[in-house]
Amino acid sequence: MSLINPESSPEERPIKAIGLKKLQAICVTGHLANDWVPGAIWILAPAIGLALDLKPSEIGLLLMIHSVGASLAYFPAGVLADRVHAQGKLLMWTFWWVAIGYFVASWAPGFWSLAILLAIAGMGDAAWHPIATGMLVRQMPNQRGQALGIHALGGTLAEVLSPLMVGFLLSIMNWQQALQLSVLPTLLMGIAFLFVFRKIPSRHAKTTLNRIDLIAFANQWRTRSGLFLIAGIASYNMALIALMTMTPLFIQRTYDFSSVEAGTTFALAMLVGSIGQPVIGRLSDRRGRFWIFVFSSVLATVLTVSAIVLDTPLIVVGSLVGAMAILVMIRSGVLAMAIDHSSKHAATSMGFVFVVLDGVGALGAFLAGLAGDFNLLASFALAGGLSMAAVGLIALARHA
């Protein structure tokens, strides 16, 4: 199987309602708004853990349930997007689901009610991704990595700005109040979309997704290369989520960072990653995805190991920031690998891949938490191992 972008022809008519640049801007802004609260959860989680007296494994479990629950919406949303013409209306409803869902979750009385409500709220955010990315990929069929990198910019910026904001909010209020205020950007975008959704180009594919297509789609992923690729993508995201889960907790408990400092550190990693995503995505379109993935994953592993063996706070924190940033940078290329493998119905493919990334990959949060119950540094050893396992699995997919 080749992981280099194949030739393809568009499935949709040219955009008439708005230009491609405007569509990209809407997707980036919408992604930013929808991912704002999930981005805040990474910094809210240690505060929730302190308030509810949770162990690292319980914090990891909370984040895993949040991601796994949300992932249940990815594939149905992708299938729906490949069947429904009114893409703008689908996108609009995701904002209202997110805003209302997370606001209700802020009133949860305990761990399990909070975990379930966060999972339900996250479904709205999850639904946005295959709809928006599928639409962009169909418009840029020979620039998939670049299209995915552009879309990812919005989500990664949310993970830059939102942790900064919520870190400040936690210094003056409790986590419930901070979560309630965090829904405002999503709510405002939901209101704005009432005036925008009709301008989003409708889907005008020559064929719609049917039962035969779904069977063919499943068969593509049941091949040896497909199964290895699934495992590699999941392992990659487990490594990233393990780092994202444990780094804020580690620097607060080990180095006494405040919530503001932890939020700033996390935001720095996401900022560097967000800047790099479109660049790496475009590079993967031109140079091939595999070797860029290998080099980046190995470098991230080296930085993660450095954080374990060194004891200088500045170097340790810098290494963790670098490792997270690199893994975020290559995310668009990883997504493009999956689209290359199965590209006839882009939204359905994206829905499935996001299930693997954020559903199966969410196990990284829980496993890192379990390791952290013994020693928080063990969480980073796990992340490094998962990153290298991803390299091996994707190499097997490439040669299967």
N, C-alpha and C positions, 0 to 999 in steps of 0.2 A: 504493500500500500504506500502510495506517495503522500507525504504530508505537505507537499508544495501545492500552492493554490492552482487548481485546474481552470481551464477556460470554461466560461459559462455565459448564457444569455439571460437578460432580465426576464422576470416573470410578470412584471407589471408594466402598464402604460406609462409614458413619461408624466412626471408631476405637472399638473396644470393649476391646482389650487394654490400652491406655494412652491417656491424654488427649493432646490436641494439644500442650499446653505441655510435657508430658514427652517427647513425640516430638521436639519442637524442641530440647529440652535434650540429648537423646541424640545428635541429629544434629550439634549444635554441638560437643559433647565428642568425639564420634567423629571429626569433621572435624579438630579440634585435634590429636588423637593421630596420625591418619594423615598429616597435613601436617607433623608435627614435624620429621622428618628432611629432607624436601625443603626446608623452611624453613631448616634449618641449612646446606644446600648452598651458599646464597648467600655465607655467610661462610667456609665451608670451602674454597670454590673458590680464593680468593687464596692460602690456605695450601698447598693442593695444587699451585698454580702455582709457588710458591716452592720446594717440596720437589722437584718434577719439572722445574724450570727451564723453565716454559712461557711463551710469549709471550701477550699479550692475546687474540690471535685463537685460540690453542689453548685458553685458558680459556673463551672464548666457545663454541668448538666442543664442549668437554666438556659445558657446560651445555645446548647445543642438542641433543646426542645424548641426554642425560638426558631432556629434555622430549619430543623427538620419539619416542623409544622408548616412553616412558610413554604417549604419546598413542595408541599403537596399541591400547591396551586400552579407550579411552573408548567407541567406538561399539559394539563387541561387548558390553561390559558394559551399555550402554543397551538394546540389543536384548534381551539376556538378561533384564534387569529388567522389560521389558514383556511377557515370556512366562512368567516364573517367579513362583509365588505366594509362596514363602518368602523374602521380602525380607531378613529378619533374618539368615538363614543366609548369604546372599550378602555382606551387610555384614560379618559376623564373619570370613569368610575373608580379606578384604582386609587386616586387621591382621596376620595371621600371614605373609602374603606380604610385606608391607612390612618387618616386623621381621627375618625371616630373610634377605630379599633384601639389605637394606642392611648387615647384619652380615657377610654373605659378601663384599660389595663392599669392605669395609674391608681385606680381605686381598689385594686385587688387586696384582699385582707391577708393573704399568706403566700407561701412559696408555690404550691401547686396551682392555685387559682391564677397567680401572676404568670406562671409558665404557660398555661393553656391560653390565657388571653393574649399574651405576647405572640404566641404561635399563630393564633387566628388573625391578629392585626397584621402580622408579617405576610400573610397570604396576599393582601392587596398590593404590597410592594413587590412581591414575587411575580404577580401577574403582569406587572408593567414590563418586565425584562424581555420575555420572549416576543411580546407584541411589538415593542419598540425596536429591538435588535433585528427581528425578522424583517420588519419594514425597511430598515436601513440597509441590511445585507442585500435585499432584493433590488434596491436602488443602486447599489455599488457592488455588483456581482464579481468584479475582478479586483476589488480592493477591500476584501472582507476584513482583513486584519486592521486596516486603517479605519473602516467603518465602525468596527467593534471598539477600537481604541478611542474614537471620538465619543461614542456613546458612554463608554466606561468613564470618561473624564468627569461626567456629571456625578456619578456615584462615588468616585474616589474623592472628588472635591467635597462631597457631603461628609465623607469620613475625615476630611481635613478641618472643615469649618465647624461641623457639629460638635466634635469632641472639644474644640477650643471653647465654644459657647457653653456646653454643658459642664465643662470643668469649672468655668467661672460661676455658673449658676449654683453648682453644688457647694461653692464656698459661702453662699449666702442663703441657701434654702435646702430643704430635704429632697430626696430623689423623686418623690411623687410630684412635687411642684415643678421640678426641673423637667420631668417627662411631659407634664401637661403643657408647659411653655414650648417644648420642642416640637409639638404638632403644628404650631402656627405656620411655618413655611409650607407644609403640605396642604393645610387648609386654604391658604392664600392661593396656591397654585390650582387647587380644585375650583375655586371661584373664578380664577383667570381662564381656566379651560372651558368654562361655560360659554365663553366668547371665541374660543380658539378651535374647539374640536371639529367644527364643520369644515375648517380649512385644511385639516389633515387629509391627505390623499386616500381615497378609498382603495381597497384591494380590488384589482381587476385581472385576476389570474385567468389564464385559459382553462385551467383545470382546478378543481377544488379537491381537498383531501377526502378520501373515501376509505372504506374498509380494506380494499386491496392495497392502497397506498400504505396504510398502517401496518399491514402484514409484511409488506416489502421493507418498510422502515425497520421493523423489529428484526427481520432477517439480516439486514445490514449490520446491526450491532451484535448479532449472535455469532458472527464469524470470529475467528481467533484474533485477527487484528482489531476488530471492534471491541472485544472483551478486554484485551490488553490496554486499549486506549481508554476505555471506561475506568479501569483500575488505576491507570496512570494519572488521569485527570482527578480522580477522587483523592489519590495519595498526595498530589500536588496541593490541592485545596485544604486537605487535613493539616499539612505542614503550615500553610499560611494562617489558617484559623487558630491553630495551636499557638503560634506566635502572637497573633492579635488578641487572643484571650488572656494569655499569661503575662505578657509584657507590662500592661498597666498595673496589674496586681503585683507583679514582682518589684517594680521600681517604687511602688508605694510602700510595700511591706519591708523591703530590704534597704532601700536608701531614703525612706521617709519623704518621698515626693508628695506634694500636695495634689489635690484633684486638678488644680489648674496646671501644675507642672506635668502631671501624667497626661492630661489632655493635650498639652502642647507637644510633648514628645510623640504621642501617637499621631497627632496631626502632621508633624514633620515627616514621619515615615510615609503617610498617605499622600502628602503633597509631592514629595519626590517621585513616588510611584505614579501619581496621576499625570505629572508632567511627562514621564517617560512612556506611558501607555500608547498614545497615538504614534510616537516615534518608533517604538519597538514593533507595534502592529504593522506600520508601513514597511519597516525593514524586513519583517517576516514575510510580507507579500512579495518582496523583491529577492530576498536571499534564501528563503526557505525557513521553515519554522523550527525544525528539529534541533539544529546545532545552536541556535540562539537559546532555545529552551535548556539544552544541556549546559552550556556555559553559564547561564544565569543561575540555574539551580545549584550547580557546584559552588559558585561564588557565594550564594546565599547560605549554603551549608557551612562553608569555611567561616563566614562571619558568625553564624550561630554557635559553632564550636568555640570560636574566640571568646564569645560572651561567657562560655562555661569555664574555660581554663584560665582566663584573666580575672584579676580582682580590682582593677582600677575602675571606679564608677563611670567616669567619662567614657572610657574605652568600651566598657560593657554595654552601656546604654547606646553609644554610637553604633556598635556592632549589631545590636538588635534592631535599631532603626534602619540600618543598611540592609539587613536581611529581609525585613518586611517590605521595604521599598522595592527591592529587586523582584521579589515574588509578585508584588502587585503589578509591576511594569510588564511582566510577561503574560498577564492574565488574558489580554485580548488575543495574543498569539495562540494560547491554549484553546480558547473558544473557537478560533479560526480553524485549528486542527480538526475539531469535531465537525464544523460545517463542511470542511473539505471531504470528510469521510461520508457525510450524508447530507446533501445539499438541495434536494428537490423541493422540499417544503421547509423553508428556512425557519419559520416561527416554531414549527413542531420540533425541529432539530434543536433550536435554542432552548425550548422548554425542557427537553430531555436532558440536555447538557447541564442546565442550571440545577436540575434535580440531583445529578451526579455531583456537581460542584458544591452546592450549598446544603443538600440533603445528606448524601453519604459523607461529604467532606466535613459536615458538622460534627462527626464523631471525633474529629481532631480536638474540639473544645473539651469534650468529656474525658478523652484519654489524657490530654494534657493536664486536666484537673486532677485526675487520679494520680498521675505521676507527681503533681505538685503537692499532694497530700504528704508525700514522703520528703520531697525536696523540690523547690520551685525550679532549680536549675535542671532537674531531670526532665521537666517539660520541654526545655530547649533541646536537650539531647534527642528527645522523641521527634521534635520538629525537623531536626537535621536528618535523622534517619528516614523519615517519611519523604523528605525532599529528594534524597538520593534514590529511594525506592521508586519514585515517580520517573526518574530518568531511566532506570532499568526497564520499567514496564512500557514506557512509550517507545524505547528502543526495540523492544520485542514486537510492539504493534507495527512499527515501521518495517520490520523484516518478516512479519508473519505471512 
